[in-house]
Amino acid sequence: MKNPLSRLGQSYGSVFRQWPALGLIMLTVFLAELAYAIILPTLPLHLKNELSAPVVGIGLIFAAFALVETLFKTPAGAVSDRRGRLRIILLGLVLGTISPLLMTVVRVWELFIPLRVLDGIAVAAVWPAMMALISERVRPQDKATALAVFNLAWISGVGLGPAVGLEIGHRFGSNIYAFYTSSILLLCAALLASAVWWTNRRSGLHPSPQNLDRHTNTEESTEARSWIEKLRQLRCQRPVLLHMLWILALIQMGLTMLLPVLPLYAQRVLGMTQQQMSEAFLGPIIVVAALALPLGRLSDRIGRDRAIHLALPLAAVALLAIPSVRQIWMLIVMGTVIGICFDLATPSWLALTSQLAPDHRQGLALGAMNTAQGLGFIIGPVLGAALYEHVSVTAPFRAAGLVLVVAAVAAILLVRAPTEEGDAVAHHIASEPPG
């Protein structure tokens, strides 16, 4: 009988044998997110130590990036519907190489605000188009599995990036070298995306019925409607997508409430040192990354809506249990459970979005979901910090758990996968020219 590690390896191997280009796409996502994450810890250190930027100024620089990235994702996804996924991805990656290079020569901290605005536009161009590219290149029944590949690569980049950036700054004696590294990695990601472009026809991936690189849909070529009007039309065709937007914003808000307070809680309540935190958080990250693909396949098998209905309540229970935890190993277990739940829910959510949206609205729909996530990310940390400081150290965890309970109930009541008949009717209506 085969052991679990052998079965896990076979699971990954079979996916990449079936869809060879996903390997290139996965590496592109990993390098891009690694490049973005390298800057996260090194930029504030550079601003403070080298340019004597005030803490408020550093906050403004990060806020400028978050706001622009959030607002631009929906229109950027809509542009990728018209101009082609790979074109927009390449544009975003190449544009992203410029800002880190300029950071190495700019000597006034205020100029970092427009540089991070440029970064926000570049990042907003990449992710919705990348998700749409992956979801539309595979068979409908394999969307969650393929998007789990995206999730795996993204998690790996986020997990490694800060450590790599800090190590580079330490080894070379200056954080400027982290900016050089970020730019080089984005350039490498752009070259890989170019390789996907050229190997597209021989990749073994299943294209959608349209020409995916040109998107020559009649409606797209003759209409000059704004992306807001297109989003409004999509909402009328698929009301469930509107519910998914505000529910996803709630989910992201609940999760990100813990970002500024989790290390403080671990230190104050559990007495953990910084080294113990690093070691404790590494285990769940490895487990979550390893299970990303198998859980994506599970979602495709049991149904994306059922996977969401299962994952959200379990995550809410784990969050609500954290305030009663008094042992480090229990915190690790709860963190792992939450990570596994979102390993199951994230690709399911994205795949269901792709399933609900018409072929020529994939980028728009996925971009809107990214925007909803961004709005939750902007609100969550501020709310979590305020609850920690002004209510109690456990208040952010209880509030986050309650938010996830509300989101779980709403998802169970409102989020449903379409029937085949309803899906066909909606796609037919969406593809007809107006009038």
PyMOL commands that set and color helices and strands:
alter all, ss='L'
color gray80, all
select helices_A, chain A and resi 4-18+21-49+55-83+85-103+109-136+140-172+176-198+200-202+218-222+227-237+239-256+262-268+274-302+304-324+328-356+359-390+395-414+420-431
alter helices_A, ss='H'
color red, helices_A
deselect
rebuild
show_as cartoon
